[in-house]
Amino acid sequence: MLTRYAALGRKLAVTTLVLLALSAFSPLGNLLLYPLESRFPAWDPSRGAPDGIIVLGGSVDTDLSAAHRTPVVAYAADRLLAPAELARRYPNARIVFTGGSANLVSTDAKEADYSAPILENLGIPKERLILERDSRNTWENAVFTKQLVTPKPGERWLLVTSAFHMPRSMGIFRKAGFNVEPYPVDWRMGGRDELFTFTNAGKDGLEKTEVAVREWIGLLVYHLMGRTDELLPGPGKD
C-alpha cells in the first residue's frame, strides 16, 4: 500500500475483505461441505455384524496432550464416541485405532497412545484395542492398518471418520486395496435444508469454510498423487 503498487494493494485488500465476509456470513461453507457430507449415507446395520472397526485419528491434539500429560480432545469427538457404541453392539468385532503424529517434525506424542485411554474409559476393554501409532496421514492410515490386521477375503470392516472426510478416506482405502464400509460421523450441517442458510455467527461460517476448503484441496492433491482413483469418491464400489 506504500509503494507504487498502492492501487493494486487497495484492490487486494478489498477482495480479501469481501472473501472474508462471504466465508463468515454467507452459505459458502455449507455449499462446499454438503457434497462431502452427503456423499455416503449412514451405515446400514441390517447387513449384519462387522468383523472389524477402524477408527481414524483426528480428534486428539497430541501437542496439547503432551503438554498437559492427559488426553485433550480438540476436534471431532464423535470419532471416539461412535466406536465405543459399536464395540458394545458387536462384541466380536476387532477395534483398530489408527493415528500417529501429523507434525512435520516427528515427536514421541502419538495420537493412538492418548486415544486408547479414552476408548478404554468409554468401555472398550484394552485387550480388544489394536493400535496403529506410526501413520502421519490418511494414506498411511490405510496402508499401515492393512499391514497390521491383514484382512481376509469376505471380512467386513467399518471405517469410522468425519462425514466430510469420508469421500477421501474411502478413495484412499480402496486404492490401498482394503475394502471397507463407510460409517460417517461428526456431521457439521443438518442437511440440504441448510444449503442456502445465511449465518450471523461469523466464527461458525469461517470454520465450515475452512474445513471444506481444506478437504477439497486434500481431495485434489491426493487424486493428483495417484492415491485415489476419483476426484470425489462415492458409494457403489465397496
C-alpha positions in Angstrom: 0.0 0.0 0.0 3.0 2.3 0.5 4.6 1.5 -2.9 3.8 2.5 -6.5 1.5 -0.6 -6.5 -0.9 1.0 -4.0 -3.8 0.8 -6.4 -3.3 -3.0 -6.7 -2.8 -3.2 -2.9 -6.2 -1.5 -2.3 -7.9 -3.9 -4.7 -6.4 -6.9 -3.0 -7.4 -5.5 0.4 -11.0 -5.1 -0.7 -11.1 -8.5 -2.3 -9.8 -10.1 0.8 -12.4 -8.4 3.0 -15.2 -9.4 0.6 -14.0 -13.1 0.6 -13.7 -13.0 4.4 -17.3 -11.7 4.7 -18.6 -14.3 2.3 -16.8 -17.1 4.2 -18.1 -15.8 7.5 -21.7 -14.9 6.8 -22.8 -16.4 3.6 -23.9 -20.0 2.8 -20.5 -20.6 1.1 -19.3 -23.1 3.8 -22.5 -25.1 3.6 -22.3 -25.2 -0.2 -18.8 -26.6 0.0 -19.5 -29.0 2.8 -22.7 -30.5 1.6 -21.3 -32.5 -1.4 -18.7 -34.0 1.0 -21.0 -34.9 3.9 -23.9 -36.2 1.7 -21.6 -38.4 -0.5 -22.0 -41.5 1.7 -25.2 -42.4 3.6 -25.3 -43.6 7.2 -24.2 -47.2 7.6 -27.0 -49.9 7.3 -26.8 -52.3 10.3 -29.3 -54.7 8.6 -26.4 -56.2 6.6 -25.1 -57.9 9.8 -22.3 -57.6 12.2 -18.9 -56.4 11.0 -15.7 -58.3 11.6 -13.7 -55.1 12.5 -14.0 -51.4 13.1 -11.3 -48.9 12.0 -11.2 -45.5 13.7 -9.3 -42.8 12.0 -7.4 -40.3 14.3 -8.0 -36.6 14.2 -9.8 -36.0 17.5 -6.9 -35.7 20.0 -4.5 -32.8 19.9 -1.2 -34.5 20.5 0.8 -31.4 21.3 -1.7 -30.2 24.0 -2.0 -33.7 25.3 1.8 -34.0 25.7 2.0 -30.5 27.3 -0.7 -31.4 29.9 0.1 -35.1 30.2 -3.5 -36.0 29.6 -5.6 -36.6 26.5 -7.1 -33.4 25.1 -10.0 -33.9 22.6 -9.9 -30.8 20.5 -12.0 -31.9 17.4 -14.5 -34.5 16.1 -15.2 -36.2 19.4 -17.8 -38.4 17.6 -14.8 -40.3 16.1 -14.2 -41.7 19.6 -17.8 -42.0 20.8 -19.0 -44.0 17.8 -16.6 -46.9 18.1 -17.4 -47.3 21.8 -21.1 -47.8 20.9 -20.2 -50.1 18.1 -18.0 -52.2 20.3 -20.9 -52.8 22.7 -23.2 -53.7 19.9 -20.7 -56.0 18.2 -18.6 -57.7 20.9 -16.8 -59.9 18.5 -15.6 -57.1 16.2 -11.9 -56.1 16.3 -11.3 -52.5 17.1 -8.4 -50.6 15.4 -7.4 -47.1 16.2 -5.0 -45.6 13.6 -3.2 -42.4 14.2 0.4 -41.3 15.0 1.7 -37.8 14.7 0.8 -35.4 11.9 3.6 -33.0 12.8 6.2 -32.2 10.2 8.9 -32.8 12.8 8.4 -36.2 14.3 7.7 -36.3 18.0 7.1 -39.1 20.6 3.5 -37.8 21.1 1.3 -40.3 19.2 -2.4 -39.9 18.9 -3.1 -43.6 19.4 -1.4 -43.5 22.8 -3.6 -40.7 24.0 -6.8 -42.0 22.4 -6.5 -45.5 23.8 -7.3 -44.5 27.4 -10.3 -42.5 26.2 -11.7 -45.6 24.4 -11.0 -47.8 27.4 -12.8 -45.3 29.7 -15.7 -45.5 27.3 -16.0 -49.2 27.8 -13.8 -50.9 25.3 -11.5 -53.5 27.0 -7.8 -52.9 26.5 -7.4 -56.4 25.0 -9.8 -55.6 22.2 -7.9 -52.5 21.1 -5.4 -52.7 18.2 -3.3 -49.5 18.0 -1.6 -48.3 14.8 0.6 -45.4 16.0 3.0 -44.7 13.1 0.8 -43.1 10.5 1.1 -39.4 9.7 -1.8 -39.0 7.2 -4.8 -40.8 5.8 -2.8 -42.7 3.2 -0.6 -44.2 5.9 -3.7 -44.9 8.0 -4.9 -47.2 5.2 -1.6 -48.8 4.3 -0.3 -49.4 7.9 -3.7 -50.6 9.1 -3.9 -53.1 6.3 -0.5 -54.4 7.1 -1.4 -54.7 10.8 -4.7 -56.5 10.5 -4.2 -58.4 7.2 -7.9 -58.5 6.4 -9.1 -61.8 4.9 -11.4 -62.2 1.9 -15.0 -61.9 2.9 -14.4 -60.0 6.1 -16.4 -56.8 6.6 -14.6 -53.8 8.1 -16.2 -50.5 9.1 -14.4 -47.2 8.6 -15.3 -44.5 11.2 -14.4 -40.9 10.4 -16.0 -37.5 9.9 -18.6 -37.3 7.2 -16.7 -34.6 5.3 -13.6 -36.7 5.4 -15.3 -39.9 4.3 -15.0 -39.5 0.4 -11.2 -39.0 0.6 -10.8 -41.8 3.2 -12.9 -44.3 1.2 -11.0 -43.5 -2.0 -7.6 -43.9 -0.2 -8.6 -47.3 1.4 -9.8 -48.6 -2.0 -6.6 -47.6 -3.6 -4.7 -49.3 -0.9 -6.6 -52.5 -1.5 -8.5 -52.5 1.8 -12.2 -53.0 1.3 -14.1 -51.1 4.0 -17.7 -49.9 4.6 -18.3 -46.2 5.5 -19.5 -45.3 8.9 -19.7 -41.5 8.8 -19.9 -39.4 12.0 -19.2 -35.8 13.1 -21.6 -34.0 10.7 -21.2 -30.3 10.5 -24.6 -29.4 8.9 -28.1 -30.8 9.3 -28.8 -31.5 5.6 -30.0 -30.0 2.4 -32.3 -27.5 4.1 -29.2 -25.6 5.4 -27.6 -25.2 1.9 -28.6 -21.6 1.5 -28.8 -20.6 5.1 -27.1 -17.4 6.0 -25.3 -17.2 9.3 -25.0 -14.3 11.8 -22.2 -16.2 13.6 -19.1 -15.4 11.7 -16.9 -17.9 13.5 -19.3 -20.8 12.5 -19.2 -19.7 8.9 -15.4 -19.4 8.8 -14.9 -22.8 10.5 -17.2 -24.5 7.9 -15.5 -22.8 5.0 -12.0 -23.6 6.3 -12.9 -27.3 6.9 -14.5 -27.7 3.5 -11.7 -25.8 1.5 -9.0 -27.9 3.3 -10.8 -31.1 2.4 -11.4 -30.2 -1.2 -7.7 -29.3 -1.5 -6.9 -32.7 0.0 -9.1 -34.5 -2.5 -7.4 -32.7 -5.4 -3.9 -33.3 -4.1 -4.4 -37.0 -3.3 -6.0 -37.6 -6.7 -3.1 -35.9 -8.5 -0.7 -38.0 -6.4 -2.5 -41.2 -7.6 -3.7 -42.1 -4.1 -7.4 -42.1 -5.2 -8.9 -43.1 -8.5 -11.6 -40.4 -8.4 -11.6 -36.7 -7.5 -14.7 -37.3 -5.4 -15.0 -41.0 -4.5 -18.6 -42.1 -3.9 -20.6 -45.2 -2.9 -21.2 -48.3 -5.0 -17.7 -49.7 -5.2 -17.3 -51.3 -1.8 
